[in-house]
């Protein structure tokens, strides 16, 4: 009877070796992909970045590095260092001047 109840309830049958008990213990633990501590080890950086981007858009968060990058792009545009759009480059302007 003890043998049957051990098989039904997933317990180790008496008289098993140490190696069998060790395997049973290893198989009894929660799988790694279902362990919350393992799955959520790293914080969700993509969600956090998106949240900060939305907060910055609404003026509730100030990202000084992004402000600096945008200011550098604005200053480059003022100096004329920005790449021209397609169809507005030197060759296109020559072609328009020669064609008209």
Backbone atoms as SQL, in Angstrom:
CREATE TABLE atoms (id INTEGER PRIMARY KEY, chain TEXT, resi INTEGER, resn TEXT, atom TEXT, x REAL, y REAL, z REAL);
INSERT INTO atoms VALUES
  (1, 'A', 1, 'UNK', 'N', 0.826, -1.187, 0.000),
  (2, 'A', 1, 'UNK', 'CA', 0.000, 0.000, 0.000),
  (3, 'A', 1, 'UNK', 'C', 0.876, 1.258, 0.000),
  (4, 'A', 2, 'UNK', 'N', 1.952, 1.249, 0.788),
  (5, 'A', 2, 'UNK', 'CA', 2.863, 2.398, 0.842),
  (6, 'A', 2, 'UNK', 'C', 3.496, 2.629, -0.529),
  (7, 'A', 3, 'UNK', 'N', 3.788, 1.554, -1.241),
  (8, 'A', 3, 'UNK', 'CA', 4.373, 1.658, -2.586),
  (9, 'A', 3, 'UNK', 'C', 3.414, 2.373, -3.536),
  (10, 'A', 4, 'UNK', 'N', 2.134, 1.980, -3.500),
  (11, 'A', 4, 'UNK', 'CA', 1.139, 2.600, -4.381),
  (12, 'A', 4, 'UNK', 'C', 0.912, 4.067, -4.029),
  (13, 'A', 5, 'UNK', 'N', 0.820, 4.384, -2.735),
  (14, 'A', 5, 'UNK', 'CA', 0.583, 5.778, -2.369),
  (15, 'A', 5, 'UNK', 'C', 1.780, 6.647, -2.736),
  (16, 'A', 6, 'UNK', 'N', 2.990, 6.108, -2.622),
  (17, 'A', 6, 'UNK', 'CA', 4.176, 6.868, -3.013),
  (18, 'A', 6, 'UNK', 'C', 4.167, 7.149, -4.506),
  (19, 'A', 7, 'UNK', 'N', 3.757, 6.170, -5.312),
  (20, 'A', 7, 'UNK', 'CA', 3.697, 6.384, -6.771),
  (21, 'A', 7, 'UNK', 'C', 2.605, 7.379, -7.132),
  (22, 'A', 8, 'UNK', 'N', 1.472, 7.318, -6.465),
  (23, 'A', 8, 'UNK', 'CA', 0.355, 8.210, -6.778),
  (24, 'A', 8, 'UNK', 'C', 0.696, 9.655, -6.429),
  (25, 'A', 9, 'UNK', 'N', 1.278, 9.884, -5.254),
  (26, 'A', 9, 'UNK', 'CA', 1.539, 11.243, -4.796),
  (27, 'A', 9, 'UNK', 'C', 2.924, 11.750, -5.157),
  (28, 'A', 10, 'UNK', 'N', 3.662, 11.031, -5.976),
  (29, 'A', 10, 'UNK', 'CA', 4.952, 11.491, -6.474),
  (30, 'A', 10, 'UNK', 'C', 6.056, 11.488, -5.447),
  (31, 'A', 11, 'UNK', 'N', 5.967, 10.622, -4.464),
  (32, 'A', 11, 'UNK', 'CA', 7.009, 10.532, -3.456),
  (33, 'A', 11, 'UNK', 'C', 7.967, 9.397, -3.816),
  (34, 'A', 12, 'UNK', 'N', 9.153, 9.445, -3.218),
  (35, 'A', 12, 'UNK', 'CA', 10.144, 8.414, -3.480),
  (36, 'A', 12, 'UNK', 'C', 9.781, 7.167, -2.685),
  (37, 'A', 13, 'UNK', 'N', 9.882, 6.025, -3.346),
  (38, 'A', 13, 'UNK', 'CA', 9.580, 4.762, -2.688),
  (39, 'A', 13, 'UNK', 'C', 10.711, 4.423, -1.735),
  (40, 'A', 14, 'UNK', 'N', 10.396, 3.892, -0.585),
  (41, 'A', 14, 'UNK', 'CA', 11.443, 3.517, 0.384),
  (42, 'A', 14, 'UNK', 'C', 12.299, 2.417, -0.217),
  (43, 'A', 15, 'UNK', 'N', 13.571, 2.488, 0.087),
  (44, 'A', 15, 'UNK', 'CA', 14.485, 1.473, -0.408),
  (45, 'A', 15, 'UNK', 'C', 15.169, 1.894, -1.698),
  (46, 'A', 16, 'UNK', 'N', 15.034, 3.168, -2.103),
  (47, 'A', 16, 'UNK', 'CA', 15.719, 3.628, -3.314),
  (48, 'A', 16, 'UNK', 'C', 17.097, 4.137, -2.940),
  (49, 'A', 17, 'UNK', 'N', 17.962, 4.185, -3.935),
  (50, 'A', 17, 'UNK', 'CA', 19.335, 4.606, -3.674),
  (51, 'A', 17, 'UNK', 'C', 19.411, 6.137, -3.569),
  (52, 'A', 18, 'UNK', 'N', 20.552, 6.594, -3.097),
  (53, 'A', 18, 'UNK', 'CA', 20.773, 8.032, -2.945),
  (54, 'A', 18, 'UNK', 'C', 20.722, 8.734, -4.295),
  (55, 'A', 19, 'UNK', 'N', 21.257, 8.106, -5.334),
  (56, 'A', 19, 'UNK', 'CA', 21.275, 8.717, -6.668),
  (57, 'A', 19, 'UNK', 'C', 19.853, 8.917, -7.189),
  (58, 'A', 20, 'UNK', 'N', 18.986, 7.954, -6.948),
  (59, 'A', 20, 'UNK', 'CA', 17.604, 8.103, -7.389),
  (60, 'A', 20, 'UNK', 'C', 16.907, 9.237, -6.641),
  (61, 'A', 21, 'UNK', 'N', 17.162, 9.353, -5.354),
  (62, 'A', 21, 'UNK', 'CA', 16.565, 10.432, -4.576),
  (63, 'A', 21, 'UNK', 'C', 17.063, 11.791, -5.075),
  (64, 'A', 22, 'UNK', 'N', 18.339, 11.840, -5.437),
  (65, 'A', 22, 'UNK', 'CA', 18.910, 13.090, -5.947),
  (66, 'A', 22, 'UNK', 'C', 18.229, 13.491, -7.263),
  (67, 'A', 23, 'UNK', 'N', 17.997, 12.550, -8.137),
  (68, 'A', 23, 'UNK', 'CA', 17.329, 12.829, -9.421),
  (69, 'A', 23, 'UNK', 'C', 15.897, 13.288, -9.169),
  (70, 'A', 24, 'UNK', 'N', 15.224, 12.644, -8.232),
  (71, 'A', 24, 'UNK', 'CA', 13.848, 13.026, -7.913),
  (72, 'A', 24, 'UNK', 'C', 13.812, 14.466, -7.397),
  (73, 'A', 25, 'UNK', 'N', 14.786, 14.851, -6.534),
  (74, 'A', 25, 'UNK', 'CA', 14.836, 16.216, -6.030),
  (75, 'A', 25, 'UNK', 'C', 15.090, 17.222, -7.153),
  (76, 'A', 26, 'UNK', 'N', 15.972, 16.857, -8.072),
  (77, 'A', 26, 'UNK', 'CA', 16.271, 17.762, -9.187),
  (78, 'A', 26, 'UNK', 'C', 15.060, 17.954, -10.082),
  (79, 'A', 27, 'UNK', 'N', 14.311, 16.895, -10.310),
  (80, 'A', 27, 'UNK', 'CA', 13.127, 17.004, -11.162),
  (81, 'A', 27, 'UNK', 'C', 11.951, 17.654, -10.444),
  (82, 'A', 28, 'UNK', 'N', 11.994, 17.696, -9.109),
  (83, 'A', 28, 'UNK', 'CA', 10.894, 18.269, -8.342),
  (84, 'A', 28, 'UNK', 'C', 10.958, 19.796, -8.276),
  (85, 'A', 29, 'UNK', 'N', 12.144, 20.389, -8.486),
  (86, 'A', 29, 'UNK', 'CA', 12.234, 21.843, -8.398),
  (87, 'A', 29, 'UNK', 'C', 11.561, 22.489, -9.601),
  (88, 'A', 30, 'UNK', 'N', 11.224, 23.764, -9.441),
  (89, 'A', 30, 'UNK', 'CA', 10.525, 24.511, -10.485),
  (90, 'A', 30, 'UNK', 'C', 11.462, 24.720, -11.686),
  (91, 'A', 31, 'UNK', 'N', 10.969, 24.544, -12.923),
  (92, 'A', 31, 'UNK', 'CA', 11.818, 24.780, -14.096),
  (93, 'A', 31, 'UNK', 'C', 12.297, 26.227, -14.154),
  (94, 'A', 32, 'UNK', 'N', 13.466, 26.438, -14.736),
  (95, 'A', 32, 'UNK', 'CA', 14.085, 27.765, -14.758),
  (96, 'A', 32, 'UNK', 'C', 13.214, 28.759, -15.520),
  (97, 'A', 33, 'UNK', 'N', 12.595, 28.333, -16.614),
  (98, 'A', 33, 'UNK', 'CA', 11.800, 29.269, -17.416),
  (99, 'A', 33, 'UNK', 'C', 10.489, 29.662, -16.738),
  (100, 'A', 34, 'UNK', 'N', 10.140, 28.984, -15.660),
  (101, 'A', 34, 'UNK', 'CA', 8.934, 29.359, -14.907),
  (102, 'A', 34, 'UNK', 'C', 9.270, 30.050, -13.589),
  (103, 'A', 35, 'UNK', 'N', 10.553, 30.158, -13.271),
  (104, 'A', 35, 'UNK', 'CA', 10.974, 30.806, -12.036),
  (105, 'A', 35, 'UNK', 'C', 10.987, 32.317, -12.260),
  (106, 'A', 36, 'UNK', 'N', 10.188, 33.053, -11.512),
  (107, 'A', 36, 'UNK', 'CA', 10.036, 34.492, -11.715),
  (108, 'A', 36, 'UNK', 'C', 11.350, 35.224, -11.465),
  (109, 'A', 37, 'UNK', 'N', 12.125, 34.763, -10.479),
  (110, 'A', 37, 'UNK', 'CA', 13.398, 35.427, -10.195),
  (111, 'A', 37, 'UNK', 'C', 14.377, 35.297, -11.349),
  (112, 'A', 38, 'UNK', 'N', 14.348, 34.204, -12.064),
  (113, 'A', 38, 'UNK', 'CA', 15.250, 34.008, -13.201),
  (114, 'A', 38, 'UNK', 'C', 14.763, 34.771, -14.433),
  (115, 'A', 39, 'UNK', 'N', 13.455, 34.729, -14.677),
  (116, 'A', 39, 'UNK', 'CA', 12.900, 35.358, -15.874),
  (117, 'A', 39, 'UNK', 'C', 12.995, 36.878, -15.792),
  (118, 'A', 40, 'UNK', 'N', 12.708, 37.446, -14.636),
  (119, 'A', 40, 'UNK', 'CA', 12.720, 38.897, -14.457),
  (120, 'A', 40, 'UNK', 'C', 14.028, 39.378, -13.830),
  (121, 'A', 41, 'UNK', 'N', 15.138, 38.755, -14.206),
  (122, 'A', 41, 'UNK', 'CA', 16.435, 39.122, -13.621),
  (123, 'A', 41, 'UNK', 'C', 16.829, 40.538, -14.021),
  (124, 'A', 42, 'UNK', 'N', 16.683, 40.863, -15.303),
  (125, 'A', 42, 'UNK', 'CA', 17.012, 42.200, -15.786),
  (126, 'A', 42, 'UNK', 'C', 15.755, 43.049, -15.830),
  (127, 'A', 43, 'UNK', 'N', 15.857, 44.323, -15.492),
  (128, 'A', 43, 'UNK', 'CA', 14.675, 45.181, -15.582),
  (129, 'A', 43, 'UNK', 'C', 14.285, 45.411, -17.046),
  (130, 'A', 44, 'UNK', 'N', 13.023, 45.714, -17.306),
  (131, 'A', 44, 'UNK', 'CA', 12.562, 45.909, -18.692),
  (132, 'A', 44, 'UNK', 'C', 13.017, 47.263, -19.241),
  (133, 'A', 45, 'UNK', 'N', 14.281, 47.323, -19.707),
  (134, 'A', 45, 'UNK', 'CA', 14.866, 48.590, -20.134),
  (135, 'A', 45, 'UNK', 'C', 14.113, 49.228, -21.294),
  (136, 'A', 46, 'UNK', 'N', 13.609, 48.427, -22.231),
  (137, 'A', 46, 'UNK', 'CA', 12.916, 49.007, -23.391),
  (138, 'A', 46, 'UNK', 'C', 11.649, 49.732, -22.954),
  (139, 'A', 47, 'UNK', 'N', 10.924, 49.144, -22.012),
  (140, 'A', 47, 'UNK', 'CA', 9.705, 49.791, -21.513),
  (141, 'A', 47, 'UNK', 'C', 10.050, 51.071, -20.743),
  (142, 'A', 48, 'UNK', 'N', 11.118, 51.008, -19.959),
  (143, 'A', 48, 'UNK', 'CA', 11.528, 52.179, -19.177),
  (144, 'A', 48, 'UNK', 'C', 11.938, 53.312, -20.113),
  (145, 'A', 49, 'UNK', 'N', 12.718, 52.989, -21.160),
  (146, 'A', 49, 'UNK', 'CA', 13.146, 54.012, -22.110),
  (147, 'A', 49, 'UNK', 'C', 11.953, 54.642, -22.817),
  (148, 'A', 50, 'UNK', 'N', 10.985, 53.823, -23.194),
  (149, 'A', 50, 'UNK', 'CA', 9.788, 54.337, -23.857),
  (150, 'A', 50, 'UNK', 'C', 8.994, 55.247, -22.914),
  (151, 'A', 51, 'UNK', 'N', 8.909, 54.859, -21.657),
  (152, 'A', 51, 'UNK', 'CA', 8.191, 55.678, -20.678),
  (153, 'A', 51, 'UNK', 'C', 8.882, 57.036, -20.497),
  (154, 'A', 52, 'UNK', 'N', 10.223, 57.031, -20.395),
  (155, 'A', 52, 'UNK', 'CA', 10.955, 58.285, -20.255),
  (156, 'A', 52, 'UNK', 'C', 10.827, 59.141, -21.509),
  (157, 'A', 53, 'UNK', 'N', 10.788, 58.499, -22.672),
  (158, 'A', 53, 'UNK', 'CA', 10.623, 59.248, -23.921),
  (159, 'A', 53, 'UNK', 'C', 9.262, 59.943, -23.957),
  (160, 'A', 54, 'UNK', 'N', 8.224, 59.230, -23.516),
  (161, 'A', 54, 'UNK', 'CA', 6.883, 59.833, -23.461),
  (162, 'A', 54, 'UNK', 'C', 6.833, 60.961, -22.435),
  (163, 'A', 55, 'UNK', 'N', 7.468, 60.750, -21.278),
  (164, 'A', 55, 'UNK', 'CA', 7.501, 61.810, -20.267),
  (165, 'A', 55, 'UNK', 'C', 8.243, 63.031, -20.789),
  (166, 'A', 56, 'UNK', 'N', 9.321, 62.810, -21.532),
  (167, 'A', 56, 'UNK', 'CA', 10.092, 63.921, -22.101),
  (168, 'A', 56, 'UNK', 'C', 9.258, 64.670, -23.143),
  (169, 'A', 57, 'UNK', 'N', 8.488, 63.932, -23.925),
  (170, 'A', 57, 'UNK', 'CA', 7.636, 64.541, -24.939),
  (171, 'A', 57, 'UNK', 'C', 6.604, 65.464, -24.294),
  (172, 'A', 58, 'UNK', 'N', 6.082, 65.062, -23.147),
  (173, 'A', 58, 'UNK', 'CA', 5.074, 65.857, -22.451),
  (174, 'A', 58, 'UNK', 'C', 5.678, 66.908, -21.523),
  (175, 'A', 59, 'UNK', 'N', 7.004, 66.951, -21.440),
  (176, 'A', 59, 'UNK', 'CA', 7.668, 67.960, -20.640),
  (177, 'A', 59, 'UNK', 'C', 7.787, 67.631, -19.166),
  (178, 'A', 60, 'UNK', 'N', 7.619, 66.362, -18.813),
  (179, 'A', 60, 'UNK', 'CA', 7.684, 65.967, -17.405),
  (180, 'A', 60, 'UNK', 'C', 9.032, 65.389, -17.013),
  (181, 'A', 61, 'UNK', 'N', 9.919, 65.186, -17.979),
  (182, 'A', 61, 'UNK', 'CA', 11.247, 64.638, -17.709),
  (183, 'A', 61, 'UNK', 'C', 12.253, 65.339, -18.599),
  (184, 'A', 62, 'UNK', 'N', 13.413, 65.644, -18.061),
  (185, 'A', 62, 'UNK', 'CA', 14.435, 66.336, -18.832),
  (186, 'A', 62, 'UNK', 'C', 15.634, 65.416, -19.030),
  (187, 'A', 63, 'UNK', 'N', 15.869, 65.045, -20.301),
  (188, 'A', 63, 'UNK', 'CA', 17.007, 64.206, -20.662),
  (189, 'A', 63, 'UNK', 'C', 18.066, 65.122, -21.259),
  (190, 'A', 64, 'UNK', 'N', 19.059, 65.468, -20.461),
  (191, 'A', 64, 'UNK', 'CA', 20.044, 66.461, -20.891),
  (192, 'A', 64, 'UNK', 'C', 20.890, 65.958, -22.045),
  (193, 'A', 65, 'UNK', 'N', 21.179, 64.664, -22.074),
  (194, 'A', 65, 'UNK', 'CA', 21.987, 64.134, -23.169),
  (195, 'A', 65, 'UNK', 'C', 21.227, 64.239, -24.496),
  (196, 'A', 66, 'UNK', 'N', 19.936, 63.890, -24.484),
  (197, 'A', 66, 'UNK', 'CA', 19.130, 63.990, -25.707),
  (198, 'A', 66, 'UNK', 'C', 18.971, 65.455, -26.122),
  (199, 'A', 67, 'UNK', 'N', 18.821, 66.353, -25.140),
  (200, 'A', 67, 'UNK', 'CA', 18.755, 67.787, -25.445),
  (201, 'A', 67, 'UNK', 'C', 20.044, 68.249, -26.128),
  (202, 'A', 68, 'UNK', 'N', 21.178, 67.780, -25.616),
  (203, 'A', 68, 'UNK', 'CA', 22.472, 68.151, -26.196),
  (204, 'A', 68, 'UNK', 'C', 22.588, 67.648, -27.634),
  (205, 'A', 69, 'UNK', 'N', 22.173, 66.401, -27.875),
  (206, 'A', 69, 'UNK', 'CA', 22.262, 65.851, -29.230),
  (207, 'A', 69, 'UNK', 'C', 21.377, 66.637, -30.203),
  (208, 'A', 70, 'UNK', 'N', 20.169, 66.978, -29.756),
  (209, 'A', 70, 'UNK', 'CA', 19.274, 67.753, -30.626),
  (210, 'A', 70, 'UNK', 'C', 19.823, 69.147, -30.887),
  (211, 'A', 71, 'UNK', 'N', 20.456, 69.748, -29.879),
  (212, 'A', 71, 'UNK', 'CA', 21.048, 71.075, -30.065),
  (213, 'A', 71, 'UNK', 'C', 22.198, 71.020, -31.068),
  (214, 'A', 72, 'UNK', 'N', 23.011, 69.952, -31.016),
  (215, 'A', 72, 'UNK', 'CA', 24.111, 69.803, -31.974),
  (216, 'A', 72, 'UNK', 'C', 23.579, 69.650, -33.400),
  (217, 'A', 73, 'UNK', 'N', 22.503, 68.903, -33.558),
  (218, 'A', 73, 'UNK', 'CA', 21.890, 68.750, -34.885),
  (219, 'A', 73, 'UNK', 'C', 21.351, 70.089, -35.374),
  (220, 'A', 74, 'UNK', 'N', 20.725, 70.860, -34.469),
  (221, 'A', 74, 'UNK', 'CA', 20.179, 72.166, -34.843),
  (222, 'A', 74, 'UNK', 'C', 21.301, 73.121, -35.271),
  (223, 'A', 75, 'UNK', 'N', 22.411, 73.112, -34.526),
  (224, 'A', 75, 'UNK', 'CA', 23.525, 73.988, -34.876),
  (225, 'A', 75, 'UNK', 'C', 24.173, 73.583, -36.195),
  (226, 'A', 76, 'UNK', 'N', 24.253, 72.283, -36.466),
  (227, 'A', 76, 'UNK', 'CA', 24.796, 71.827, -37.749),
  (228, 'A', 76, 'UNK', 'C', 23.912, 72.297, -38.906),
  (229, 'A', 77, 'UNK', 'N', 22.590, 72.252, -38.682),
  (230, 'A', 77, 'UNK', 'CA', 21.674, 72.703, -39.725),
  (231, 'A', 77, 'UNK', 'C', 21.831, 74.200, -39.979),
  (232, 'A', 78, 'UNK', 'N', 22.059, 74.968, -38.925),
  (233, 'A', 78, 'UNK', 'CA', 22.248, 76.408, -39.097),
  (234, 'A', 78, 'UNK', 'C', 23.517, 76.719, -39.891),
  (235, 'A', 79, 'UNK', 'N', 24.553, 75.904, -39.706),
  (236, 'A', 79, 'UNK', 'CA', 25.809, 76.117, -40.438),
  (237, 'A', 79, 'UNK', 'C', 25.778, 75.518, -41.834),
  (238, 'A', 80, 'UNK', 'N', 24.713, 74.787, -42.165),
  (239, 'A', 80, 'UNK', 'CA', 24.614, 74.186, -43.495),
  (240, 'A', 80, 'UNK', 'C', 25.378, 72.879, -43.625),
  (241, 'A', 81, 'UNK', 'N', 25.583, 72.168, -42.532),
  (242, 'A', 81, 'UNK', 'CA', 26.354, 70.930, -42.544),
  (243, 'A', 81, 'UNK', 'C', 25.468, 69.688, -42.613),
  (244, 'A', 82, 'UNK', 'N', 24.180, 69.838, -42.781),
  (245, 'A', 82, 'UNK', 'CA', 23.270, 68.709, -42.821),
  (246, 'A', 82, 'UNK', 'C', 23.195, 68.187, -44.250),
  (247, 'A', 83, 'UNK', 'N', 23.101, 66.866, -44.401),
  (248, 'A', 83, 'UNK', 'CA', 23.007, 66.288, -45.739),
  (249, 'A', 83, 'UNK', 'C', 21.723, 66.772, -46.416),
  (250, 'A', 84, 'UNK', 'N', 21.795, 67.073, -47.707),
  (251, 'A', 84, 'UNK', 'CA', 20.584, 67.493, -48.409),
  (252, 'A', 84, 'UNK', 'C', 19.650, 66.304, -48.633),
  (253, 'A', 85, 'UNK', 'N', 18.378, 66.600, -48.790),
  (254, 'A', 85, 'UNK', 'CA', 17.412, 65.548, -49.065),
  (255, 'A', 85, 'UNK', 'C', 17.615, 65.051, -50.479),
  (256, 'A', 86, 'UNK', 'N', 17.042, 63.915, -50.782),
  (257, 'A', 86, 'UNK', 'CA', 17.190, 63.331, -52.113),
  (258, 'A', 86, 'UNK', 'C', 16.570, 64.276, -53.151),
  (259, 'A', 87, 'UNK', 'N', 17.340, 64.578, -54.181),
  (260, 'A', 87, 'UNK', 'CA', 16.881, 65.484, -55.225),
  (261, 'A', 87, 'UNK', 'C', 17.238, 66.936, -54.981),
  (262, 'A', 88, 'UNK', 'N', 17.963, 67.226, -53.889),
  (263, 'A', 88, 'UNK', 'CA', 18.354, 68.594, -53.590),
  (264, 'A', 88, 'UNK', 'C', 19.876, 68.746, -53.518),
  (265, 'A', 89, 'UNK', 'N', 20.629, 67.714, -53.959),
  (266, 'A', 89, 'UNK', 'CA', 22.081, 67.756, -53.898),
  (267, 'A', 89, 'UNK', 'C', 22.676, 68.546, -55.049),
  (268, 'A', 90, 'UNK', 'N', 24.021, 68.539, -55.152),
  (269, 'A', 90, 'UNK', 'CA', 24.717, 69.309, -56.179),
  (270, 'A', 90, 'UNK', 'C', 24.346, 68.845, -57.580),
  (271, 'A', 91, 'UNK', 'N', 24.357, 67.526, -57.786),
  (272, 'A', 91, 'UNK', 'CA', 24.066, 67.010, -59.133),
  (273, 'A', 91, 'UNK', 'C', 22.652, 67.350, -59.568),
  (274, 'A', 92, 'UNK', 'N', 21.709, 67.256, -58.625),
  (275, 'A', 92, 'UNK', 'CA', 20.317, 67.564, -58.960),
  (276, 'A', 92, 'UNK', 'C', 20.162, 69.050, -59.292),
  (277, 'A', 93, 'UNK', 'N', 20.873, 69.907, -58.560),
  (278, 'A', 93, 'UNK', 'CA', 20.785, 71.349, -58.824),
  (279, 'A', 93, 'UNK', 'C', 21.401, 71.681, -60.192),
  (280, 'A', 94, 'UNK', 'N', 22.494, 71.007, -60.546),
  (281, 'A', 94, 'UNK', 'CA', 23.109, 71.228, -61.867),
  (282, 'A', 94, 'UNK', 'C', 22.145, 70.810, -62.961),
  (283, 'A', 95, 'UNK', 'N', 21.516, 69.672, -62.753),
  (284, 'A', 95, 'UNK', 'CA', 20.560, 69.161, -63.744),
  (285, 'A', 95, 'UNK', 'C', 19.372, 70.094, -63.897),
  (286, 'A', 96, 'UNK', 'N', 18.875, 70.640, -62.768),
  (287, 'A', 96, 'UNK', 'CA', 17.752, 71.581, -62.840),
  (288, 'A', 96, 'UNK', 'C', 18.170, 72.870, -63.531),
  (289, 'A', 97, 'UNK', 'N', 19.396, 73.349, -63.263),
  (290, 'A', 97, 'UNK', 'CA', 19.879, 74.600, -63.885),
  (291, 'A', 97, 'UNK', 'C', 20.073, 74.405, -65.378),
  (292, 'A', 98, 'UNK', 'N', 20.589, 73.251, -65.784),
  (293, 'A', 98, 'UNK', 'CA', 20.845, 72.996, -67.213),
  (294, 'A', 98, 'UNK', 'C', 19.537, 72.739, -67.961),
  (295, 'A', 99, 'UNK', 'N', 18.570, 72.142, -67.273),
  (296, 'A', 99, 'UNK', 'CA', 17.301, 71.807, -67.911),
  (297, 'A', 99, 'UNK', 'C', 16.388, 72.992, -68.074),
  (298, 'A', 100, 'UNK', 'N', 16.514, 74.006, -67.239),
  (299, 'A', 100, 'UNK', 'CA', 15.580, 75.135, -67.319),
  (300, 'A', 100, 'UNK', 'C', 16.128, 76.290, -68.108);
